[in-house]
């Protein structure tokens, strides 16, 4: 929902570089949710913006070309074309390093390492991963690896058995801590039982209400839509807050999203 709003605002103002960044994020979300056709449509939009702004030499427009290369690489990987994905992700990653954009390089590097592993190039995969983990450890950054935990679980598990990583005690400890966060964030292992229990706690009506809240509707608007009184919606909201351990509407939406209650939202 936030990406939709930000992308629309940037588009209205002609901020094509921002639109490109938002489209790349949209593609990542869509691929995480296995919406390949929607991701391809977003990538087509990104390519049109790229074609509007040629960058034969490195310039501010290069950011759009980097985003497009990464997007195409991720799509290639999702389509089973690991070798092609690697070439595109290397292009994007190298450009991010050349411009000293370490923040975006963390995410692109993790994606590149994963693609290399899936393409069968374990040595290069772990070389890139060690570089990325080293930056992340020094910056105490973890969020870049938590966005799509299922996508990177195989890579991280394999890295724990890699001798060159195990030999670096600091890096190995950081990787172990990261794996614990990945398991907790993904709800895998024993934590999945808790997630399933939480999902069962919300009724169908409560799920519908939280989706209306995520769409920006007030209690009165939801009441009119469902044909009930605002007081009834308030009662539902109280129960939702308790079940999700939330203290605000925004927090309830975030918590519901993390537990998988919300479908992909469409804004108009």
C-alpha positions as a Markdown table, in Angstrom:
| # | Residue | x | y | z |
|---|---|---|---|---|
| 1 | Unk | 0.0 | 0.0 | 0.0 |
| 2 | Unk | 2.8 | 2.4 | 0.9 |
| 3 | Unk | 4.7 | 1.5 | -2.2 |
| 4 | Unk | 1.7 | 2.2 | -4.4 |
| 5 | Unk | 1.2 | 5.6 | -2.8 |
| 6 | Unk | 4.8 | 6.5 | -3.0 |
| 7 | Unk | 5.1 | 5.3 | -6.6 |
| 8 | Unk | 2.1 | 7.3 | -7.7 |
| 9 | Unk | 3.3 | 10.4 | -6.0 |
| 10 | Unk | 6.7 | 10.1 | -7.6 |
| 11 | Unk | 5.2 | 9.5 | -11.0 |
| 12 | Unk | 2.9 | 12.5 | -10.7 |
| 13 | Unk | 6.0 | 14.7 | -10.0 |
| 14 | Unk | 8.1 | 13.1 | -12.8 |
| 15 | Unk | 10.7 | 11.7 | -10.4 |
| 16 | Unk | 11.6 | 8.7 | -12.6 |
| 17 | Unk | 14.5 | 7.6 | -10.4 |
| 18 | Unk | 12.3 | 7.2 | -7.4 |
| 19 | Unk | 9.6 | 5.4 | -9.5 |
| 20 | Unk | 12.3 | 3.0 | -10.6 |
| 21 | Unk | 13.3 | 2.3 | -7.1 |
| 22 | Unk | 9.7 | 1.7 | -6.0 |
| 23 | Unk | 9.1 | -0.6 | -9.0 |
| 24 | Unk | 12.2 | -2.7 | -8.0 |
| 25 | Unk | 10.8 | -3.0 | -4.5 |
| 26 | Unk | 7.4 | -4.0 | -5.9 |
| 27 | Unk | 9.0 | -6.7 | -8.0 |
| 28 | Unk | 10.8 | -8.1 | -4.9 |
| 29 | Unk | 7.5 | -8.3 | -3.0 |
| 30 | Unk | 5.7 | -9.9 | -6.0 |
| 31 | Unk | 8.4 | -12.5 | -6.5 |
| 32 | Unk | 8.3 | -13.3 | -2.7 |
| 33 | Unk | 4.6 | -13.9 | -3.1 |
| 34 | Unk | 5.2 | -15.9 | -6.3 |
| 35 | Unk | 3.3 | -13.4 | -8.5 |
| 36 | Unk | 5.5 | -13.9 | -11.5 |
| 37 | Unk | 3.2 | -12.3 | -14.1 |
| 38 | Unk | 2.7 | -9.2 | -12.0 |
| 39 | Unk | 6.4 | -8.9 | -11.4 |
| 40 | Unk | 7.0 | -9.1 | -15.2 |
| 41 | Unk | 4.5 | -6.3 | -15.8 |
| 42 | Unk | 6.3 | -4.1 | -13.2 |
| 43 | Unk | 9.6 | -5.0 | -14.9 |
| 44 | Unk | 8.2 | -3.9 | -18.2 |
| 45 | Unk | 7.3 | -0.5 | -16.7 |
| 46 | Unk | 10.8 | -0.2 | -15.3 |
| 47 | Unk | 12.3 | -1.0 | -18.7 |
| 48 | Unk | 10.3 | 1.8 | -20.3 |
| 49 | Unk | 11.6 | 4.3 | -17.7 |
| 50 | Unk | 15.1 | 3.0 | -18.4 |
| 51 | Unk | 14.7 | 3.5 | -22.1 |
| 52 | Unk | 13.6 | 7.1 | -21.5 |
| 53 | Unk | 16.9 | 7.9 | -19.8 |
| 54 | Unk | 19.9 | 6.5 | -21.6 |
| 55 | Unk | 23.1 | 6.4 | -19.5 |
| 56 | Unk | 26.1 | 5.7 | -21.9 |
| 57 | Unk | 28.3 | 6.9 | -19.1 |
| 58 | Unk | 27.8 | 6.8 | -15.4 |
| 59 | Unk | 25.3 | 9.5 | -14.3 |
| 60 | Unk | 22.3 | 10.0 | -12.0 |
| 61 | Unk | 20.2 | 8.0 | -14.5 |
| 62 | Unk | 22.5 | 5.0 | -13.9 |
| 63 | Unk | 20.4 | 4.2 | -10.8 |
| 64 | Unk | 17.5 | 3.4 | -13.1 |
| 65 | Unk | 19.6 | 1.1 | -15.2 |
| 66 | Unk | 21.0 | -0.6 | -12.1 |
| 67 | Unk | 17.5 | -1.2 | -10.8 |
| 68 | Unk | 16.4 | -2.6 | -14.2 |
| 69 | Unk | 19.3 | -5.0 | -14.3 |
| 70 | Unk | 18.6 | -6.3 | -10.8 |
| 71 | Unk | 14.9 | -6.6 | -11.6 |
| 72 | Unk | 15.6 | -8.6 | -14.7 |
| 73 | Unk | 18.1 | -10.8 | -12.8 |
| 74 | Unk | 15.6 | -11.6 | -10.1 |
| 75 | Unk | 12.9 | -12.4 | -12.8 |
| 76 | Unk | 15.4 | -14.6 | -14.6 |
| 77 | Unk | 16.1 | -16.5 | -11.4 |
| 78 | Unk | 12.4 | -16.9 | -10.6 |
| 79 | Unk | 12.0 | -18.3 | -14.2 |
| 80 | Unk | 14.7 | -20.9 | -13.8 |
| 81 | Unk | 17.4 | -19.1 | -15.8 |
| 82 | Unk | 20.1 | -18.9 | -13.2 |
| 83 | Unk | 23.0 | -18.3 | -15.5 |
| 84 | Unk | 21.3 | -15.3 | -17.1 |
| 85 | Unk | 20.2 | -14.0 | -13.7 |
| 86 | Unk | 23.8 | -14.2 | -12.5 |
| 87 | Unk | 25.1 | -12.0 | -15.4 |
| 88 | Unk | 22.4 | -9.3 | -14.8 |
| 89 | Unk | 22.9 | -9.3 | -11.0 |
| 90 | Unk | 26.7 | -9.1 | -11.4 |
| 91 | Unk | 26.1 | -6.0 | -13.6 |
| 92 | Unk | 23.9 | -4.3 | -11.0 |
| 93 | Unk | 26.1 | -5.3 | -8.0 |
| 94 | Unk | 29.3 | -4.1 | -9.7 |
| 95 | Unk | 27.7 | -0.7 | -10.5 |
| 96 | Unk | 26.5 | -0.4 | -6.9 |
| 97 | Unk | 30.0 | -1.0 | -5.7 |
| 98 | Unk | 31.4 | 1.4 | -8.2 |
| 99 | Unk | 29.2 | 4.2 | -6.8 |
| 100 | Unk | 29.9 | 3.1 | -3.2 |
| 101 | Unk | 26.2 | 2.4 | -2.6 |
| 102 | Unk | 26.8 | -0.1 | 0.2 |
| 103 | Unk | 23.2 | -0.1 | 1.4 |
| 104 | Unk | 21.7 | -1.3 | -1.9 |
| 105 | Unk | 24.8 | -3.5 | -2.5 |
| 106 | Unk | 24.0 | -5.5 | 0.6 |
| 107 | Unk | 20.6 | -6.6 | -0.8 |
| 108 | Unk | 21.9 | -7.0 | -4.4 |
| 109 | Unk | 24.9 | -8.9 | -3.1 |
| 110 | Unk | 22.8 | -11.4 | -1.2 |
| 111 | Unk | 20.6 | -11.9 | -4.2 |
| 112 | Unk | 23.7 | -12.4 | -6.4 |
| 113 | Unk | 25.2 | -14.9 | -4.0 |
| 114 | Unk | 22.0 | -16.8 | -3.9 |
| 115 | Unk | 21.8 | -16.9 | -7.8 |
| 116 | Unk | 25.4 | -18.0 | -8.0 |
| 117 | Unk | 24.7 | -20.9 | -5.6 |
| 118 | Unk | 21.7 | -21.9 | -7.6 |
| 119 | Unk | 23.8 | -21.7 | -10.8 |
| 120 | Unk | 26.3 | -24.2 | -9.3 |
| 121 | Unk | 29.1 | -21.7 | -8.6 |
| 122 | Unk | 29.6 | -22.3 | -4.9 |
| 123 | Unk | 33.1 | -20.7 | -4.7 |
| 124 | Unk | 32.0 | -17.4 | -6.2 |
| 125 | Unk | 28.7 | -17.5 | -4.2 |
| 126 | Unk | 30.5 | -17.7 | -0.9 |
| 127 | Unk | 33.1 | -15.1 | -1.9 |
| 128 | Unk | 30.3 | -12.6 | -2.5 |
| 129 | Unk | 28.4 | -13.7 | 0.6 |
| 130 | Unk | 31.5 | -13.2 | 2.8 |
| 131 | Unk | 32.0 | -9.7 | 1.4 |
| 132 | Unk | 28.3 | -8.9 | 2.1 |
| 133 | Unk | 28.3 | -10.4 | 5.6 |
| 134 | Unk | 31.5 | -8.6 | 6.4 |
| 135 | Unk | 29.9 | -5.2 | 5.6 |
| 136 | Unk | 26.7 | -6.2 | 7.4 |
| 137 | Unk | 28.6 | -7.3 | 10.5 |
| 138 | Unk | 30.5 | -4.0 | 10.7 |
| 139 | Unk | 27.4 | -2.0 | 10.2 |
| 140 | Unk | 25.3 | -4.2 | 12.5 |
| 141 | Unk | 22.8 | -4.6 | 9.6 |
| 142 | Unk | 20.3 | -7.5 | 9.5 |
| 143 | Unk | 17.1 | -6.2 | 7.9 |
| 144 | Unk | 18.5 | -6.7 | 4.4 |
| 145 | Unk | 18.4 | -10.5 | 5.0 |
| 146 | Unk | 15.0 | -10.6 | 6.7 |
| 147 | Unk | 12.8 | -9.4 | 3.8 |
| 148 | Unk | 12.5 | -12.8 | 2.0 |
| 149 | Unk | 13.8 | -15.4 | 4.5 |
| 150 | Unk | 12.6 | -18.4 | 2.6 |
| 151 | Unk | 14.5 | -17.3 | -0.5 |
| 152 | Unk | 17.8 | -17.2 | 1.4 |
| 153 | Unk | 17.4 | -20.0 | 3.8 |
| 154 | Unk | 19.2 | -22.5 | 1.6 |
| 155 | Unk | 22.1 | -20.1 | 0.9 |
| 156 | Unk | 22.5 | -19.3 | 4.6 |
| 157 | Unk | 22.3 | -23.0 | 5.7 |
| 158 | Unk | 25.0 | -23.9 | 3.1 |
| 159 | Unk | 27.2 | -21.0 | 4.3 |
| 160 | Unk | 27.2 | -22.4 | 7.8 |
| 161 | Unk | 29.0 | -25.5 | 6.4 |
| 162 | Unk | 31.4 | -23.5 | 4.3 |
| 163 | Unk | 35.0 | -23.9 | 5.8 |
| 164 | Unk | 36.2 | -20.5 | 4.8 |
| 165 | Unk | 33.3 | -18.9 | 6.7 |
| 166 | Unk | 33.5 | -21.2 | 9.6 |
| 167 | Unk | 37.2 | -20.3 | 10.0 |
| 168 | Unk | 36.3 | -16.7 | 10.6 |
| 169 | Unk | 34.8 | -16.8 | 14.2 |
| 170 | Unk | 33.3 | -13.3 | 14.1 |
| 171 | Unk | 31.7 | -13.8 | 10.7 |
| 172 | Unk | 30.4 | -17.3 | 11.6 |
| 173 | Unk | 28.9 | -16.0 | 14.9 |
| 174 | Unk | 27.2 | -13.2 | 13.0 |
| 175 | Unk | 25.9 | -15.7 | 10.4 |
| 176 | Unk | 24.5 | -17.9 | 13.2 |
| 177 | Unk | 22.7 | -15.0 | 14.8 |
| 178 | Unk | 21.4 | -14.0 | 11.4 |
| 179 | Unk | 20.1 | -17.6 | 10.9 |
| 180 | Unk | 18.3 | -17.4 | 14.2 |
| 181 | Unk | 16.6 | -14.2 | 13.1 |
| 182 | Unk | 15.7 | -15.7 | 9.8 |
| 183 | Unk | 14.0 | -18.7 | 11.4 |
| 184 | Unk | 12.1 | -16.5 | 13.8 |
| 185 | Unk | 11.1 | -14.1 | 11.0 |
| 186 | Unk | 10.1 | -16.9 | 8.7 |
| 187 | Unk | 8.2 | -18.8 | 11.3 |
| 188 | Unk | 10.0 | -22.0 | 10.5 |
| 189 | Unk | 10.9 | -24.8 | 12.8 |
| 190 | Unk | 9.1 | -24.6 | 16.2 |
| 191 | Unk | 8.1 | -21.0 | 15.7 |
| 192 | Unk | 5.7 | -22.0 | 12.9 |
| 193 | Unk | 3.3 | -23.5 | 15.4 |
| 194 | Unk | 2.9 | -20.1 | 17.0 |
| 195 | Unk | 2.3 | -18.4 | 13.7 |
| 196 | Unk | -0.4 | -20.9 | 12.8 |
| 197 | Unk | -2.0 | -20.5 | 16.2 |
| 198 | Unk | -2.1 | -16.7 | 15.7 |
| 199 | Unk | -3.7 | -17.1 | 12.2 |
| 200 | Unk | -6.4 | -19.3 | 13.7 |
| 201 | Unk | -7.1 | -16.7 | 16.3 |
| 202 | Unk | -8.6 | -14.2 | 13.9 |
| 203 | Unk | -12.1 | -14.8 | 12.6 |
| 204 | Unk | -13.0 | -14.2 | 8.9 |
| 205 | Unk | -14.8 | -11.0 | 9.9 |
| 206 | Unk | -11.8 | -9.8 | 11.8 |
| 207 | Unk | -9.5 | -10.6 | 8.8 |
| 208 | Unk | -11.9 | -8.6 | 6.6 |
| 209 | Unk | -11.8 | -5.6 | 9.0 |
| 210 | Unk | -8.0 | -5.5 | 9.2 |
| 211 | Unk | -7.9 | -5.5 | 5.4 |
| 212 | Unk | -10.2 | -2.5 | 5.3 |
| 213 | Unk | -8.0 | -0.8 | 7.9 |
| 214 | Unk | -5.0 | -1.5 | 5.8 |
| 215 | Unk | -6.8 | 0.1 | 2.9 |
| 216 | Unk | -7.2 | 3.3 | 4.9 |
| 217 | Unk | -10.8 | 3.1 | 5.8 |
| 218 | Unk | -12.2 | 4.6 | 9.0 |
| 219 | Unk | -14.5 | 2.7 | 11.4 |
| 220 | Unk | -17.5 | 4.5 | 10.0 |
| 221 | Unk | -16.6 | 3.6 | 6.5 |
| 222 | Unk | -16.1 | -0.1 | 7.4 |
| 223 | Unk | -19.4 | -0.1 | 9.3 |
| 224 | Unk | -21.2 | 1.2 | 6.2 |
| 225 | Unk | -19.5 | -1.4 | 4.0 |
| 226 | Unk | -20.4 | -4.3 | 6.2 |
| 227 | Unk | -23.8 | -3.0 | 7.2 |
| 228 | Unk | -23.1 | -2.8 | 11.0 |
| 229 | Unk | -22.8 | 0.0 | 13.5 |
| 230 | Unk | -19.5 | 1.8 | 14.2 |
| 231 | Unk | -19.7 | 0.4 | 17.8 |
| 232 | Unk | -19.6 | -3.1 | 16.4 |
| 233 | Unk | -16.5 | -2.3 | 14.5 |
| 234 | Unk | -14.9 | -0.8 | 17.6 |
| 235 | Unk | -15.6 | -4.1 | 19.5 |
| 236 | Unk | -14.0 | -6.1 | 16.7 |
| 237 | Unk | -11.0 | -3.7 | 16.7 |
| 238 | Unk | -10.5 | -4.3 | 20.5 |
| 239 | Unk | -10.4 | -8.0 | 20.0 |
| 240 | Unk | -8.0 | -7.7 | 17.0 |
| 241 | Unk | -5.7 | -5.5 | 19.1 |
| 242 | Unk | -5.6 | -8.1 | 21.8 |
| 243 | Unk | -5.1 | -11.0 | 19.5 |
| 244 | Unk | -2.3 | -9.3 | 17.5 |
| 245 | Unk | -0.7 | -7.6 | 20.6 |
| 246 | Unk | -1.1 | -4.3 | 18.9 |
| 247 | Unk | -1.5 | -0.8 | 20.4 |
| 248 | Unk | -2.5 | 1.1 | 17.3 |
| 249 | Unk | -4.2 | 0.5 | 13.9 |
| 250 | Unk | -0.9 | 0.9 | 12.1 |
| 251 | Unk | 0.7 | -1.7 | 14.4 |
| 252 | Unk | -2.2 | -4.1 | 13.9 |
| 253 | Unk | -1.8 | -3.8 | 10.1 |
| 254 | Unk | 1.9 | -4.4 | 10.3 |
| 255 | Unk | 1.4 | -7.4 | 12.6 |
| 256 | Unk | -1.3 | -8.8 | 10.4 |
| 257 | Unk | 0.8 | -8.4 | 7.3 |
| 258 | Unk | 3.7 | -10.3 | 8.9 |
| 259 | Unk | 1.4 | -13.1 | 9.8 |
| 260 | Unk | 0.0 | -13.4 | 6.3 |
| 261 | Unk | -3.5 | -12.2 | 7.0 |
| 262 | Unk | -3.5 | -9.5 | 4.3 |
| 263 | Unk | -3.8 | -10.1 | 0.6 |
| 264 | Unk | -1.9 | -7.9 | -1.9 |
| 265 | Unk | -3.7 | -4.6 | -1.6 |
| 266 | Unk | -4.8 | -2.6 | -4.7 |
| 267 | Unk | -5.1 | 1.1 | -4.5 |
| 268 | Unk | -7.1 | 3.3 | -6.9 |
